[in-house]
């Protein structure tokens, strides 16, 4: 079985996805254990000196000015319980594992001062596949404390967790897995909570899945060139170099490669095709650029010491920070969502072109029998419904916050909401791509003597492995769903 070895840097989105979906084991280098011990010593020394340290000897948020003397060791468990205010459906199994892996990666930088034993407990939790039930609603993007409380609760033997496919009381889940509840030292509870690990973990999976879907979207768009008899000259490299917008050159090159060998290059095609076809390199290039920005933003978080307070081991001191605040991550996912929506709307437009009254010799509604046959035209309603749902989720949310904690926390980023709505688009987009592919295959089959390119022939083979050509009217929704599921399964 593969292993992710934490070293304090270099963790990627692919690493998080592997832990989340392939149950990759997580370990840490000896240097990490030494770093954790050193950071803990710096934290303890600062506390012993009488320094006020947020969440160690002070209350949180509006209780900042409340001094805490924790002779009984109960403050950290109390802190964990008191932040358990999340609601809504629990995260899915892979999402929970992504969150746990993200927090481990962040903690491995050594900035939290977390006790090494508690770090070991979190490692054991994920490797023994004990998955806390983490609610989905409660973060406003100023750290994910309220949601991460669920993981910390399970670690101390409280709350609920899934183990071996069954939801149990956390104490029972730990016992069945051969684990014991954690004993939290000073600041350990806050160290487990005060991070944006839910946003980063879910964001990692969203970026991984969006990257797969972008490649399928490229395939579908190239296939629409074949089906619509599009003019491949629009992809000429010199045209792209004349205005080298983000990703445009690379996307045009990829489309041309898929169309290599197509009879389009020998055919008499229209001077100008509809914009959803003619401008596809620019549209996809913008999405590829946004996807790269989101990937970079997530991977910064995965490898960052974003704790408050932060233990600066090299400077031998502890300082308060605002590193838990994630406006860049929120903006990256707002932009990614808009770029996905723009791409999806172009996909929908090409479907309408393919299935309309007939373009470039195609029969009306892509019906091979004509007459009263509905062909593909009823599927236009589904496509518009999917596009409308995507458009709705593309609406920005990062400015939708209110001051909380008596005005101490008077700014937020809504990062998790931006990530979640972007992730929610992906299933809708996947179904749109399936619709375009099905229509493209029908159109290609109706073009007598047409020869697909090397890449587009593979797309045709994929579609026809799921659904045959449409002759007499039949329910197409089932075939869209089957193809969409195929695209999901082969992308993981």
N, C-alpha and C positions, 0 to 999 in steps of 0.2 A: 504494500500500500504506500502511496506517495506521502511525503511528509513536508509540511511547511516549517522551516526552521527560522524562528524570529531572531533577528540580529540587531534590531533597533532602526533599521532602514531598509528600503528596497522592496517593501511589500507592494504587490500590484493588485489590480482588480481581478486578474486571472487567478491569483492566489486565493483571494477571498471567495470567488466563485467555486473554486475547487474544494475548499473547506465546507462551503455551504451545501454543495450539491453532490459531492463525491465522498464526503466524510473524511477528507484528508486529515491526517493527524497533525497536531500543532505542537512543536517543541521550541525550546529557546537555547541559544548558545551559552556556554559557560560565562562569557562576557556579560550577558544580560543579567544573570544571577548576581554577578559581582556589582554591576551597575545598580541594580535594585537595592542591594544591601547598602551600598554607599549612599544612595539617595535617602534611604530610610534613616541612616545615621545622621545625615545633614538635617533632616526634618526633626528628629528627636533632639538634636543639640539646640536647634533654634527654639523649640518649645521649652526646653529646660532653661534657656536663657531668659525666659519671660516674654519673648516676642509674641505679639498677638498674631495668630495664624487663623485665617478664615476657615471655619468648619472643623478646626481642631480644638481650639479653646474659645471660639466665638460661635454664636448662632449664625444661621444662614439668612440671606435676603434681608427682609425688614428687621430681623433679629440680630443684625450684624453687631450692634452695640451691647448685646447681652453676653456677658462673660460666662464661660462654661468651665466648671471644675469637674472632671470626669473620673473621680476616684473609683467608682464602681464599674467603669467600662461600659456603661449602658448608653452613652450618648450616641455612639455610631450606629448601633442597631435601631435606636429611636429615630435617628436621622433617616435611616433607610425606610423604616415603616412610615414615617410622616410624609415621605415623598411618593408613596404608593397611591397616586391619585389618577393614574391613567384609566381610560375607558375604551370601549369599542372592541371589535373583533381582535383576537390575538394574532400576532404576526404568524405567517406560515413557517413551517419548519426550516426551510432554507433561508428565509429572512432572519430568523432568530439566530441561526448558526453564523450568518454573515455579520450580524451585530456583535456577537460574542467574539468572533475572529477579529473584527475591527477594533474592539476595545482592547483585546490582548495586544494587537500590533501597536496601538497608541501607548499602552502601559509599558511596553518593552523599551520605549525611549528613555525611561527612568525619570521622567519629570514629575511623577505624581507623589513619590515617596511611599507608595503602596508597600506594605509588608511583603517580603518575598513569599512567605507561606500562603498569603491570600492570593497572590499571583498564581502560585502553584495550584491552589484550589480551583481557580477559574480555568486553568489549563485542563485540570482533571475533569471538570464539568463538561467541557466541549468534547474531550476525547472519549469520555464514557457515554456520550450522547444523551446527557440529561439536559432537556431543553425547557427553560422557564417559559411560562405563558406570559408573553410580553404584550400588553395592550397596544393598540395602534394609534390612539389619540391622546395627546397630552403634552406634546412638545411644541413650542412656539419658535424654535430655532435659536434660543439662547442657552445652548446645552440641552441634552435630552434626559435630564434628571428624573423626571416623573416616570418615564418609560423604563429607563435603566434600573429603576428601583426594583422592578420585577426580577431581574437577574440577581441583584444583591439579596433580595428576600429569599430566593431559592438557595443561595449560598449559605445563608444562616439557618436554613431548615424551615423557612416559612413560605407562604404562598403556594402556588401550584406549578407543576412541571410535567412535561411529557417524557416518558421513558418507555422504550420498547413499544411504541405505538399507543400507550395508555396514559391518560391524564391522571396524575396522582397528587396527593399532598406532597410538597417538596421534601419533607422529612422522609417519607416513604420512598420517594424516587431516589434520594441520595442513598438510603439504606440498601435498596435493591441493586444499585450500581456499585456498592462497596465503598461509598464515600461517607465522610463525616461533615457535619456543618462547620462552616468557617468561624473562627474566632477573630473578630475585628479589633485591630489596634487603633490608636489615635489616628484620625483622618482617613482610615481605610474605607469607611462607608462612603464618604464624599468622593474618594478616589475612584470608587466603582461607578459612581453616578455622574460626576461632573464632566461630561464629555458629549460630543456629537456623534457617538458611535452608531446610533440608530440611523441617523441621516447618512452617515458614511457607508454603513453596511448595506442598507437598502439602495443607496446610490450606486454602489459597486455592482450590484446585480442588475440594476436598470441600465447602466452603461454597457455591461456585458451583453445583455439581451438586445439592446438597441443596435449595437454593432453587428450582431448576427442579422437582424432584420434589415438593416441598411444594405447588406449584401444581397439579401433576397429581393429587396426593392430594386436594386441595380439589375438583377436578372429579369424582373418583371418589366422594367422600363425598356430594356433591350428587346424583350419579347414583343412589346407593343410596337416597336419600330418594325419588326417583322410583320406583325398582324395588320398594322395600318399602312404598310408600304411606305414607311417614313424615309426621308432623304438623309442618308448617312453623311452627306457632305457637311452637314451642320457640325459634325464632330471633328472636322479637319483641324489638325494641330495648330496651324497658323492662325485660325480663328480664335482659338483659346489663348494663344500667346498674345494676341492683340489686346485682350483685356483679361489678365490673369487673376481673376477674383479667387477668393479662398477656395481651394480644392478643385477648381473648374478644370484645370489641365489634366489632373489625374483622373477625374471622373470621366472625361471625354475619352481618354486613353483606354480606360477600362471598358467602356461601352463599345468602342471600336474593336477591341480584342474579342469581345463576345460575338460581335457581328462578322468576324473574319470568316470568309467563305460563303457569306450569304449572297443570294441572288439579288439582294437590294443594290449591291454595288454595280450590277449590270443592267438594272431596270430603269425605265423612265419614271422618275418620281416627281412629286410636286416641288415647285421652287421653294415654298415655305409651308411647313407643317404647323398645326396648332401649337401654341406656346408650351403646353404641358409636355410636348415631345421635343420641340425645338430648343427649349431652354433647360432641358433636364440636367445637363452637366452643371449649370450654374446652381440649380436647385439642390442637387445632391451634394455639390461641393460645399454649399453653405451648411448643410447638415453634417457632413464629415468634419468640417471645421468646428462646429458646435460640439460634436461628440468628442473630439480631441480635447477641447477646453474642459468639458465635464470630466473626462478621464483624468486630466491633470489635477483638477480641483479635488477630486475624490482621493487621489493618491497622495496629495499633499496632506490631507487629513489623516489618512491611514498611517503615515510615517511621522506625525507631528506630536510634540508634547503640548497638548492644548488644555492642560489642567489649570485650574484656579483653586488654591494657590499653586505656584510652580516651584519645584525644587531645582535650583540651578546648581548642579553638582560641581561643575568646574569653578563656580564662583563661591561655593560654600555658603549659600544663602537661600532664603525662601521669600518669594515676592508674589503679591496678587497680580492677576493678569485678566485680560479680556479675550484670551485665545480660544475660549469656547464659543465665541460669537462667529457665525459662518456666513456673512453676506456674500462672499465670493462664491461659495458653494451654492447658495440659493440662486444667485444670478446665473450661474452656469446652467442650472437645471431649468430655470425659466427660459433661458435662451434655447436650450436643447428641446424643450417642449414646443416652443414656437417653430423651431426648425423641423421637428418631426411633423407638426401639423401642416406646415407649408408643403412638405414632401408628400404627405398623405393626401392633401387636396389635389395635388398634381396627379397622383395615382388615380384618384376618383375621376378627375377630368378625362384622363386617357380611357378609363373604362366607359365613360359616357360616349366618347368618340367612337370607341370600338363597337358599341352595342346600339348606336342610334340608327338614323334613317339610311345609313350606308355611305361609306367614304372610301374612295380609291378602289371601287369595284366590289366592296363587301356587300353582301345581301343585308337587307333591313333586319335589325335585331339579331344578327348573326344566326338567323334561322335558315337551315338548309332546305326546308320544305315550303316556306313562305305562307301565303294565304292568311288564315286566322291564327297562325302559330305565334305564341308570345315570345318564343326564343329567349334571349337574355334580358329583354327589356324590364320584366318585373324585378330583376336583381338590381336595377338602377335605384329603386327605392331603398333597398338595403344598403347600397353603397352610400347614398346620401345620408341615411341615418347614421352609419358609421362615421362619415366625415363630420356630421354635426356633433356627435359625441366627442370626437377628437378636438374639434374647434372649441367646444365648451371647456375641456380640460386644459386647453392652451392659455386660458385667461390667467394673467399674472396674479400672484397672491402675496408676494413678499412684502408688500406695504400694508397688509391687513393685520395689524396688531394694535393692542391697547397697553398702556402702562399697567404693570402689576407690582406686587410687593411694596405697596405704599409709595410707588413712584421710584423705588430704587432701581427696578428693572423697567426702564421707560423706553426701551428700544428692543425690537426683535426682528427676526429675518424670515420666519415661517419656512425655514429650510426643509424640514421634513414634509410639510404639505407640498412644497414645490417638487420635491423628489417623488412623493407618492403619486401626485397627479400625472407626472411625467411617466412613471412606471405604469399607471393605469391606462395610458394611451396605447401601450404596446400590443395588448391583445386585440384592441380595435384595429390598429394599423396592420397587424398580422392578417386579420380577416380581409381587409381591403386589398392587401397584396395578393391573397389567394383569389379574390375576385378578378383582379387584373390578369393574373396568370391563366385562370380558366378561360376568360374571354380571349386572351392572346392565343391560346392553343386552338380554340374554335376558329378564330380568324385565320390562323396559319393553315389549318386543315381545309378551309374553304378557298384558299388561294391555289388553284390548280397549278401544279408544276413548280411551286415556290420551294426554294432550298434555304433552310435555316443556316445560320452561322454555327461555328463549332460550339460556342457557348450557349447560344439560344436553343440548339438542338437538345442539349442536356436539360434545359428548362422544360422543353416540350416533353421529354421522356419522363421527367418528374411528375408533371401534371397528368399525363396519360397513365401513369402507374396508380393514380387515385381515381380518375374519372375518364370515361370514354367520350367521344364526340357527341354533341347533342343533335339528335335527329328529330324525333317527336318530342313534344314538350314533356318535361319531367321535373320533379322538385330539385332545384339546384342548391338550395340552402344547405342540405346535408353534405353535398360534395364540397361546398365552400368550407364547411366546418372540418371535414376530413382533411382537406389540403392544409388548412390553417394549423391543424394539430400536427400534421407531418412537418410543417415548417418549424413548429415549436420543438418537437422531439429531436429533429436532426440538428437543431441549433444548440443543443446542450450536451 
